[in-house]
């Protein structure tokens, strides 16, 4: 045969028919050859994978090559299909099963033409395999799956939509029969798959069987005896069922029925653990007084057998899943959603915590209570899911109920302990923040911060394992239950807070261990909070959050970078969890730097260091984020004030230094910058009045282009001759600062300044605090007074620890000192408004005689005149 | 496609043009709008508040669907509404009354959800913040107030709060004529114009004035450059001034501080401005009834739309999906049918008797697609696993046949063995008997 043909390579078209025939011969059993099941079992997946990899059934690219090849291929595929049909009609179930499975694959793989010409034949054959009573389960399941695949393919051809509806209509009856009569779970699962496909693609076909479908699905769900996965599939079908009617009222009716059913189940289950009257209240919301209740879910004839020993948690949870699905899948009409009853249901579930109201004490046995308590976490999880779905579906229309939701969430947040539920709660908080914006952030912030503080400050299990060496100062507060209360109070200093993160390895307190996943959720939520609400009324919590985030990020990166490769020894979820944690903590840190605030970010230098290290050392995910973070922070470090090129030519004139300040206001607007703004206005006014046009702007350009090298020489000459370790950016920093000098500062002064920068290091430890004073005096904008700048005081305090740290670390090596100096200089200067920068600078440099030099500078400042 | 929608204070209908091609679209009839009274509700339809006569004691609000020229829904609020605004999703409409009250309606039901006394005199403009959580209102008394919608709806906190508004800006001395919002949610800036010849820049996060710019003439309209480099101020002297926000400036052009230039072609006062971010175009409406499209880079007029004889007082740019091709259109319409029908009219009074309606909300469910996928090959793997484990009942069923066969074979084997055994026994017995006979004979013999 073809063995003598030479094929070009594995992509040669001529290879395909040959391969296909070979496969048929080798793997497919026929009448003569009996099937050895064990052999086929191992071979079948291989067969499928070869067929799919080489697309042996596709018959595509036929336009490209010769007719002979086309014919060979077609006849090979014909053989394949014939053999499958033969297998299908075989009377032994194992052969039949193979035929059905492979036909399913064929539906997916074959060419359009072949599919369209033969799908009716195939579906008839498959259908006959569901119907006869005595057939193997595997055959039934496989037929359902293959039909589902066939319909999925069919739905891609809009021109046969009508045909498809007819065909699907024929299928509905047998499928419902399977649902009703077969009690084997695996078959139910297959039938649910098929029904889902039918409803999704050919909703109209089910229209006539609506009530029967509802009854069949409802009875299975209400019986509650299948696995969660199957129940969810059935619930999903029930949720999509209203689409088949495609009118305005089916959806609300179905929703009402489901809610009533849930409520009935809860009435029974919660007898004794909730206040009396809740049931009536829920009922009143669901069925308004004076209106008739709808027929119960699944029709009037159906009554679920109730078992009082067992809580209907699985039934309730699948019904609630059904609600979620209804809320989140599309519907061709606007629908009336019973929002209040849904929210009331959520509240009702969340408020039951297993405690017994006083009035009920005598009626409950401890066993009943035990039973309820064991089921509650599942029910709570469902109700949180429902809340998530409600938020998704309502979007902005949740607004009238937003306050209610927030109160519900915050109340539950305080008492909720299980990690999975806390993760869900955090995600609800995130959704609320994102969808409702600033208004929500103001009200949700305190609770989110409270909870995040508790979660992030407590001991994490993984943390102990990865970095056992880390032992912080003793943490008495950790074990005290009062920890849950507002720990982040505005007065708490950032440093003392941080200490609580140190894990106390000696006495591991299981209660305080927060799983790392919860920490990730907490960090993500803080990130969103900072992004959305960082600007508004955040003064009370910003500083503590900033310090918490830098501490968390530092700790997370301390023990090395997480491995992003899949570790095959671990179950899938936990492979890169440490990486996720690092990523989340770095993301939150970046948000804390970038979120609008009134002070310069106090931990910027540490943060930059982390990002730099991450970029160099970590895996692709973290490193990618770190380099993004460095890019994002670039704008923070070098605020841009670019000329408008459009207007530049028309209005080419020098600009006032002050006008460059506007970007500060939009991006990092703060008290001080605002005052700066006014100052700028005054300055400009004044200079306009004097028609005093300096050409600072031009000079700035010059400085950036030409004299940088000169300056560099200048700087490195005196002391750093052999150790030019300072990098470029630090120099531009210095240059920039100098450029910010008011107009009157002449270039001579500038050079002198720079000389002094390099001369100064040996004794700048003392100089820093002094310069702070001077600076704060300046900042108050009243050069003569300058003793009462409370607003600015704080911020220096905040920045000084950083400076001190750096200074301690810097020792005798001069190069190090220069580095340190740059850092401190970055820090100090970054806390200043630009116009003051140069003054601060000079003051800072001439610290020994700062008061003497002060008047000169004040003279140089145009503001002085105005006051 | 971006559509320019313009209306006038005298009845000239609502003019619509495609911004890219300049082609005029359908003209919607009978509209005499108030300033800031025209809005597109979630791009689904147009709403416009009507006031024929400034001194009238009643006005109304009209809805037009995109496809029909006639106004289809007419609402009669309790008092004349001047400015009208909708949130970006189009779920709420707010209107500012002559008395200084602000009304908030739910679009889907037309219910008046909230009404509150916002200003001492008539409300002149209403703007939603970018995240739709704040509402900014300007009034004839020169006051600008920022409202958190969240607070407005929170009955509990509202009672605790000393005032409803988040901020109240009182620096303007005369009527506020226009407000625009900048980029960002909580940290945005807003720019307001007033009859006191100033424009002021405010910070929403700090709640304070950032910049005050005095213009040579009264500014009636403001448009903000999306990058917030500059803003454009349309003035009653017919010029559009360019004022710096985040840009270098010159002070030598004689207009005043922070004003870096002007666009001018209008002889008549500029009444409204709009900025199209796509293509960097500035649109200006004038009292001469023309809408001019400026290219801000070159500062040239690149298009002019003739709207009406009377002054244009509203320009809105609406982003609409391009009209579908014939073949697709049918399916699209059938899947999103509700877009065609307009919601009911806005209610006049808050109707608190209908408690059932309070419990329900009409929502449009999100348009998610979540399709089944092909399962066959996965199924094969699952079943194979099951078969190999041989544990499940389903797999066992398939083995029954083989077992039957085995059984039969064992049966045969059994029979064969039995036969052997029988033979053997027979043999043994006979041997034994023989032996006994022999033994007997032997025993007898000695």
Contacts between the chains, C-beta under 8 A, distances in Angstrom:
chain1	res1	chain2	res2	distance
A	37	B	387	6.8
A	37	B	398	6.7
A	37	B	399	7.4
A	37	B	402	7.2
A	41	B	384	5.1
A	41	B	387	5.2
A	41	B	388	5.6
A	42	B	384	7.8
A	42	B	388	7.8
A	44	B	380	5.8
A	44	B	384	6.1
A	45	B	377	8.0
A	45	B	380	6.2
A	45	B	381	5.7
A	45	B	384	6.2
A	48	B	377	5.2
A	48	B	380	6.0
A	52	B	377	7.0
A	92	B	401	6.7
A	93	B	397	7.4
A	93	B	398	5.9
A	94	B	398	5.2
A	94	B	401	7.8
A	97	B	383	7.5
A	97	B	398	7.3
A	101	B	376	6.2
A	101	B	379	6.5
A	101	B	380	4.9
A	101	B	383	7.3
A	104	B	374	7.9
A	104	B	375	7.5
A	104	B	376	3.0
A	104	B	377	7.9
A	104	B	379	7.1
A	105	B	376	4.9
A	105	B	377	5.8
A	105	B	380	7.6
A	107	B	376	7.4
A	108	B	374	4.8
A	108	B	376	6.4
A	108	B	377	7.8
A	136	B	394	7.0
A	136	B	397	5.1
A	136	B	398	6.1
A	137	B	393	7.4
A	137	B	394	4.3
A	137	B	397	6.6
A	138	B	383	5.8
A	138	B	386	7.8
A	138	B	394	4.9
A	138	B	395	7.4
A	138	B	397	7.4
A	138	B	398	6.4
A	141	B	379	7.3
A	141	B	383	7.6
A	141	B	394	7.8
A	142	B	379	6.3
A	142	B	383	6.9
A	145	B	375	4.9
A	145	B	376	5.8
A	145	B	379	4.5
A	146	B	376	5.9
A	148	B	372	6.6
A	148	B	375	6.2
A	149	B	374	4.9
A	149	B	375	6.1
A	149	B	376	5.0
A	152	B	371	7.7
A	152	B	372	5.7
A	152	B	373	7.2
A	152	B	374	6.0
A	153	B	374	7.8
A	158	B	331	7.7
A	184	B	393	7.8
A	184	B	394	7.9
A	186	B	392	8.0
A	186	B	394	6.4
A	193	B	372	7.4
A	193	B	375	6.6
A	196	B	372	5.9
A	197	B	372	4.7
A	200	B	371	6.3
A	200	B	372	5.8
A	201	B	372	7.7
A	285	B	359	6.1
A	288	B	355	7.5
A	288	B	356	4.6
A	288	B	359	7.8
A	327	B	365	7.0
A	328	B	365	7.5
A	328	B	366	6.4
A	328	B	368	6.3
A	329	B	365	6.8
A	329	B	368	6.0
A	329	B	370	6.6
A	330	B	365	5.4
A	330	B	366	6.5
A	330	B	367	4.7
A	330	B	368	5.7
A	330	B	369	7.4
A	331	B	365	4.6
A	332	B	334	7.3
A	332	B	335	5.9
A	332	B	336	7.2
A	332	B	337	5.9
A	332	B	338	7.5
A	333	B	337	6.7
A	333	B	338	5.5
A	334	B	108	6.4
A	334	B	338	4.7
A	334	B	362	5.2
A	334	B	363	6.7
A	334	B	364	5.1
A	335	B	362	7.0
A	335	B	363	6.3
A	335	B	364	8.0
A	335	B	365	6.5
A	336	B	360	4.9
A	336	B	361	7.3
A	336	B	362	5.3
A	337	B	360	6.5
A	337	B	361	5.5
A	337	B	362	7.5
A	337	B	363	5.2
A	338	B	359	6.1
A	338	B	360	5.5
A	339	B	359	6.8
A	339	B	360	6.3
A	339	B	361	4.7
A	340	B	358	6.9
A	340	B	359	3.7
A	340	B	360	7.4
A	341	B	359	6.4
A	392	B	366	6.6
A	393	B	363	6.0
A	393	B	365	6.0
A	393	B	366	6.5
A	394	B	361	6.8
A	394	B	363	6.0
A	395	B	89	6.3
A	395	B	91	7.5
A	395	B	366	7.9
A	396	B	87	6.0
A	396	B	89	4.8
A	396	B	91	4.8
A	396	B	92	7.1
A	396	B	132	6.0
A	397	B	91	5.1
A	397	B	106	7.4
A	397	B	108	7.7
A	397	B	361	5.4
A	397	B	363	5.8
A	399	B	92	7.5
A	399	B	149	5.9
A	399	B	150	7.2
A	399	B	153	5.7
A	400	B	113	6.1
A	400	B	153	5.0
A	401	B	153	8.0
A	402	B	150	5.7
A	402	B	153	6.4
A	402	B	154	7.5
A	403	B	150	6.9
A	403	B	153	6.1
A	403	B	154	3.5
A	403	B	155	7.4
A	403	B	156	6.7
A	403	B	157	6.9
A	407	B	156	7.8
A	436	B	131	7.7
A	436	B	133	5.6
A	436	B	150	6.6
A	437	B	129	7.3
A	437	B	131	3.0
A	437	B	132	6.5
A	437	B	133	3.4
A	437	B	134	7.6
A	437	B	185	4.9
A	437	B	186	7.3
A	438	B	129	7.2
A	438	B	131	6.2
A	438	B	133	5.1
A	438	B	134	6.3
A	438	B	148	7.5
A	438	B	185	5.0
A	438	B	186	3.6
A	439	B	133	3.7
A	439	B	134	6.3
A	439	B	148	4.1
A	439	B	149	5.9
A	439	B	150	3.5
A	439	B	151	6.9
A	440	B	133	6.6
A	440	B	150	5.9
A	441	B	186	6.9
A	442	B	148	7.2
A	442	B	150	7.7
A	443	B	150	6.6
A	443	B	154	7.9
A	443	B	157	7.5
A	532	B	131	7.6
A	532	B	185	6.4
A	532	B	186	6.9
A	533	B	186	6.0
A	534	B	186	7.4
A	534	B	187	7.4
A	535	B	184	7.8
A	535	B	185	7.9
A	535	B	186	4.1
A	535	B	187	3.5
A	535	B	204	7.7
A	535	B	205	3.5
A	536	B	186	4.1
A	536	B	187	7.7
A	536	B	204	7.6
A	536	B	205	5.4
A	596	B	186	7.8
A	596	B	187	4.4
A	596	B	205	5.9
A	641	B	246	7.3
A	641	B	248	7.0
A	643	B	247	7.1
A	643	B	248	4.7
A	644	B	229	5.5
A	644	B	230	6.9
A	644	B	247	4.7
A	644	B	248	7.0
A	646	B	296	6.9
A	646	B	297	5.2
A	646	B	299	7.9
A	647	B	230	7.6
A	647	B	242	7.2
A	647	B	247	7.0
A	647	B	260	5.8
A	647	B	261	6.2
A	648	B	248	7.8
A	650	B	261	6.3
A	650	B	299	7.9
A	651	B	249	7.6
A	651	B	250	4.4
A	651	B	253	6.8
A	651	B	260	5.5
A	651	B	261	6.0
A	652	B	250	7.7
A	653	B	250	3.6
A	653	B	251	7.7
A	653	B	252	5.9
A	655	B	248	3.8
A	655	B	249	6.3
A	655	B	250	7.6
A	656	B	249	7.6
A	656	B	251	7.9
A	659	B	244	6.8
A	659	B	247	7.6
A	659	B	248	5.9
A	659	B	249	5.4
A	660	B	248	7.3
A	662	B	244	7.6
A	662	B	245	6.0
A	662	B	246	4.4
A	662	B	247	7.6
A	663	B	246	5.2
A	665	B	189	7.7
A	665	B	203	7.0
A	665	B	210	5.8
A	666	B	182	7.5
A	666	B	183	7.9
A	666	B	187	7.8
A	666	B	189	6.3
A	666	B	228	6.0
A	666	B	245	7.7
A	666	B	246	6.3
A	669	B	187	6.9
A	669	B	203	5.5
A	669	B	205	6.4
A	669	B	206	6.3
A	669	B	210	7.7
A	670	B	206	7.8
A	671	B	206	7.4
A	674	B	203	7.3
A	674	B	206	6.4
A	674	B	208	6.5
A	674	B	210	6.5
A	677	B	210	5.8
A	677	B	211	6.7
A	681	B	211	6.9
A	681	B	212	7.7
A	681	B	257	7.5
A	684	B	251	6.8
A	684	B	257	6.3
A	684	B	258	7.9
A	685	B	257	6.2
A	687	B	251	7.8
A	688	B	251	4.4
A	688	B	257	6.4
A	693	B	252	7.9
A	697	B	248	6.4
